[in-house]
């Protein structure tokens, strides 16, 4: 790892922001939905221009709960799939603080990125949030699938936690909630089956946005949904990168979410 020296003023600014974000006052801008549902979010955020809701708006309609049925065994990878994890090793991934336990990838504090880059792709992921998680609400089952390392499909314990709809499990984070909430309880395996279309740029200008179709636990929750830009927290998405491909990545938030059976079919 390279050593970096930062200006003293920058270090002091980062420290001040860290202290502010950990103080009780920082959490006071969280508000609950007006309908009494207990859903919480923010109302000091920008308005999403395509739907008129605020980013992380607690008053945005929460997806209806649907029981997806019991989890099945691991899904077999097609013969033309690139298997990134099958319980036996991490050769497909860049070095990280993630580890293998009992044939599962267990998330650490840092991001996990594939060595190979993908554009248009079919992606299969199996994941499980931990039971009896001892930590803050915002880390309850918190992780995410970052398509091209930029566009996040949220992983979260939305069986228990009433987070803002555009931040719940299977949401295009900060943009679009899933059509329904089919999250299973912690300790049960869940699946994402993703069909991703990469954005198209011409002369450094966006011609077609990225799009995604997603089945969560076998239930359709996004159908050819546009992705409006790179994932951000409490801010409007934007296409700053002009990349047409990138790594398959996962967030690292210190919550021990488990993964198994990860494969990709480039399209």
VMD Tcl script that draws the C-alpha trace (Angstrom):
set ca {
  {0.00 0.00 0.00}
  {1.34 3.42 -0.94}
  {1.92 6.03 1.73}
  {0.08 9.33 1.22}
  {0.60 12.67 2.93}
  {-2.40 14.97 3.25}
  {-2.53 18.69 4.01}
  {-3.13 19.37 7.68}
  {-6.25 21.44 6.93}
  {-7.80 18.53 5.02}
  {-7.12 16.12 7.87}
  {-8.72 18.53 10.34}
  {-11.79 18.87 8.10}
  {-12.19 15.10 7.84}
  {-11.82 14.76 11.62}
  {-14.44 17.46 12.20}
  {-16.90 15.74 9.84}
  {-16.28 12.42 11.59}
  {-16.99 13.93 14.99}
  {-20.11 15.66 13.67}
  {-21.49 12.49 12.09}
  {-21.03 10.53 15.33}
  {-22.69 13.16 17.50}
  {-26.32 12.89 18.66}
  {-27.24 16.02 16.70}
  {-26.30 14.43 13.38}
  {-29.04 11.80 13.75}
  {-31.72 14.39 14.57}
  {-32.33 15.11 10.87}
  {-33.81 11.61 10.57}
  {-37.59 11.93 10.49}
  {-40.44 9.42 10.47}
  {-43.15 9.10 7.84}
  {-46.31 11.15 8.36}
  {-48.54 8.07 8.02}
  {-47.36 6.61 11.34}
  {-45.81 3.54 9.71}
  {-42.50 4.04 11.51}
  {-40.53 4.32 8.27}
  {-37.69 6.80 8.74}
  {-35.61 8.87 6.35}
  {-34.62 12.43 5.50}
  {-36.44 15.54 4.34}
  {-33.49 17.86 3.88}
  {-32.37 16.12 0.69}
  {-32.74 17.05 -3.00}
  {-35.85 16.17 -4.97}
  {-35.51 13.39 -7.53}
  {-36.49 15.03 -10.85}
  {-38.06 11.93 -12.44}
  {-40.49 11.10 -9.60}
  {-40.80 14.22 -7.40}
  {-39.87 12.38 -4.17}
  {-36.94 13.49 -2.04}
  {-33.82 11.33 -1.88}
  {-34.39 8.90 1.04}
  {-37.91 10.28 1.58}
  {-39.73 8.50 4.45}
  {-43.10 9.52 2.98}
  {-42.46 7.72 -0.30}
  {-44.84 4.72 -0.44}
  {-43.20 1.65 1.05}
  {-43.33 -1.48 -1.13}
  {-45.98 -4.01 -0.16}
  {-44.70 -7.10 1.65}
  {-44.94 -10.35 -0.31}
  {-43.91 -13.76 1.04}
  {-41.51 -15.28 -1.52}
  {-41.69 -18.75 -0.01}
  {-38.89 -20.83 1.44}
  {-35.33 -20.59 0.21}
  {-34.11 -23.39 -2.01}
  {-30.69 -24.98 -2.52}
  {-27.92 -23.13 -4.35}
  {-28.75 -22.54 -8.02}
  {-26.53 -24.35 -10.51}
  {-24.42 -22.07 -12.68}
  {-25.00 -22.29 -16.46}
  {-22.17 -23.84 -18.46}
  {-21.21 -20.46 -20.00}
  {-21.18 -18.56 -16.68}
  {-18.08 -17.12 -15.09}
  {-18.19 -18.48 -11.53}
  {-16.78 -15.85 -9.16}
  {-17.44 -17.75 -5.95}
  {-18.53 -21.32 -5.27}
  {-17.28 -21.71 -1.70}
  {-13.79 -22.85 -2.58}
  {-11.58 -19.78 -3.06}
  {-11.19 -16.08 -3.76}
  {-9.06 -16.18 -6.90}
  {-11.63 -14.10 -8.82}
  {-11.40 -11.19 -6.39}
  {-8.95 -8.45 -5.58}
  {-7.28 -8.55 -2.15}
  {-9.57 -7.42 0.69}
  {-10.38 -8.00 4.36}
  {-13.22 -10.38 3.45}
  {-12.83 -14.01 4.49}
  {-14.21 -17.47 3.82}
  {-16.07 -19.26 6.63}
  {-17.82 -22.61 6.16}
  {-17.89 -22.20 2.39}
  {-19.28 -18.64 2.52}
  {-17.79 -15.25 1.76}
  {-18.18 -13.04 4.84}
  {-18.05 -9.29 4.32}
  {-15.48 -7.15 6.08}
  {-15.03 -3.41 6.43}
  {-13.73 -2.73 2.93}
  {-15.17 -3.20 -0.53}
  {-14.79 -6.46 -2.44}
  {-14.13 -6.13 -6.20}
  {-13.88 -8.72 -8.94}
  {-10.67 -8.80 -10.95}
  {-12.64 -9.10 -14.17}
  {-14.69 -6.23 -15.55}
  {-18.23 -6.60 -16.88}
  {-20.68 -4.54 -18.90}
  {-24.00 -6.02 -20.00}
  {-24.50 -9.11 -17.86}
  {-26.76 -11.60 -16.14}
  {-25.72 -11.91 -12.51}
  {-26.73 -14.41 -9.83}
  {-25.97 -13.77 -6.14}
  {-27.03 -15.60 -2.98}
  {-26.73 -13.75 0.32}
  {-27.78 -13.92 3.97}
  {-28.03 -11.21 6.63}
  {-26.83 -12.12 10.14}
  {-29.13 -13.03 13.02}
  {-28.85 -11.19 16.35}
  {-26.86 -8.37 14.80}
  {-25.36 -6.14 17.50}
  {-24.79 -2.80 15.86}
  {-26.39 0.46 14.70}
  {-29.61 0.46 12.67}
  {-27.89 1.64 9.50}
  {-25.66 -1.44 9.45}
  {-28.41 -4.02 9.98}
  {-27.69 -6.41 7.13}
  {-26.09 -3.52 5.25}
  {-24.21 -4.29 2.05}
  {-24.83 -3.81 -1.63}
  {-24.19 -5.11 -5.12}
  {-22.32 -2.45 -7.07}
  {-22.80 -3.04 -10.78}
  {-19.66 -1.90 -12.61}
  {-18.55 -0.79 -9.14}
  {-20.84 2.26 -9.52}
  {-24.55 1.43 -9.41}
  {-25.80 -0.11 -6.17}
  {-28.57 -2.62 -5.61}
  {-29.10 -2.51 -1.85}
  {-28.70 -5.44 0.52}
  {-30.33 -4.79 3.89}
  {-32.45 -6.37 6.63}
  {-35.74 -5.03 5.32}
  {-37.59 -7.84 7.05}
  {-37.15 -5.94 10.34}
  {-35.80 -2.47 9.68}
  {-38.08 0.31 8.35}
  {-35.51 2.27 6.42}
  {-36.51 4.78 3.71}
  {-37.96 2.93 0.68}
  {-35.16 3.88 -1.73}
  {-32.67 2.37 0.72}
  {-34.40 -0.92 1.51}
  {-33.31 -4.32 0.24}
  {-33.41 -4.59 -3.58}
  {-33.73 -0.82 -4.08}
  {-31.63 0.96 -6.67}
  {-30.07 2.83 -3.79}
  {-31.13 6.45 -3.46}
  {-33.22 6.23 -6.62}
  {-35.96 3.61 -6.96}
  {-37.55 1.23 -4.41}
  {-38.40 -2.34 -5.43}
  {-41.93 -3.02 -6.65}
  {-42.54 -5.25 -3.59}
  {-40.65 -6.20 -0.42}
  {-39.82 -9.92 -0.52}
  {-37.02 -9.85 2.05}
  {-36.63 -13.04 4.09}
  {-35.72 -13.00 7.79}
  {-32.07 -12.81 8.85}
  {-30.42 -16.21 8.79}
  {-32.25 -17.33 5.62}
  {-30.67 -17.40 2.17}
  {-31.85 -14.88 -0.40}
  {-31.20 -14.50 -4.12}
  {-30.70 -11.68 -6.57}
  {-31.02 -12.47 -10.27}
  {-29.98 -9.37 -12.17}
  {-30.07 -8.51 -15.86}
  {-27.96 -5.39 -16.28}
  {-27.59 -3.18 -19.34}
  {-24.56 -0.89 -19.15}
  {-24.86 2.81 -20.03}
  {-23.91 3.95 -23.53}
  {-21.80 7.06 -24.15}
  {-20.90 8.76 -27.40}
  {-18.36 11.57 -27.62}
  {-18.30 11.63 -23.81}
  {-22.08 12.22 -23.69}
  {-24.66 9.86 -22.19}
  {-26.76 8.35 -24.98}
  {-28.56 5.61 -23.03}
  {-28.67 5.22 -19.23}
  {-27.95 1.94 -17.53}
  {-31.00 -0.26 -16.95}
  {-31.72 -3.17 -14.65}
  {-34.22 -5.98 -14.30}
  {-34.10 -7.73 -10.93}
  {-35.73 -10.76 -9.36}
  {-35.37 -10.87 -5.58}
  {-36.06 -14.33 -4.20}
  {-37.61 -15.24 -7.55}
  {-40.03 -12.28 -7.54}
  {-39.80 -9.45 -10.08}
  {-38.95 -6.21 -8.26}
  {-37.48 -4.08 -11.11}
  {-38.44 -4.39 -14.78}
  {-36.05 -2.69 -17.20}
  {-35.73 0.15 -14.71}
  {-33.45 3.05 -15.68}
  {-30.51 3.83 -13.42}
  {-30.14 7.60 -13.20}
  {-26.46 7.75 -12.32}
  {-23.80 6.60 -9.91}
  {-24.93 5.77 -6.39}
  {-24.69 8.51 -3.77}
  {-26.01 9.01 -0.25}
  {-28.34 11.96 0.39}
  {-27.52 13.43 -3.02}
  {-28.76 13.26 -6.61}
  {-27.22 10.55 -8.80}
  {-25.11 11.59 -11.74}
  {-23.14 9.98 -14.56}
  {-19.63 11.21 -13.78}
  {-17.81 8.13 -15.04}
  {-17.95 7.42 -18.77}
  {-17.06 3.74 -18.36}
  {-18.86 1.00 -20.30}
  {-17.72 -1.77 -17.96}
  {-16.36 -2.24 -14.47}
  {-15.92 -4.77 -11.68}
  {-18.71 -6.53 -9.85}
  {-18.29 -5.17 -6.35}
  {-19.83 -5.47 -2.90}
  {-19.93 -2.93 -0.09}
  {-18.14 -3.42 3.18}
  {-19.78 -1.89 6.24}
  {-18.57 -4.16 9.03}
  {-21.80 -6.18 9.07}
  {-21.03 -9.89 8.51}
  {-23.35 -10.48 5.55}
  {-22.65 -13.87 3.95}
  {-22.50 -14.70 0.26}
  {-22.38 -17.93 -1.70}
  {-22.73 -19.03 -5.32}
  {-21.89 -15.87 -7.28}
  {-21.75 -16.11 -11.07}
  {-21.94 -13.82 -14.09}
  {-22.94 -14.38 -17.73}
  {-21.58 -11.55 -19.89}
  {-24.19 -10.57 -22.48}
}
mol new
graphics top color blue
foreach p $ca { graphics top sphere $p radius 0.5 }
foreach p [lrange $ca 0 end-1] q [lrange $ca 1 end] { graphics top cylinder $p $q radius 0.2 }
display resetview
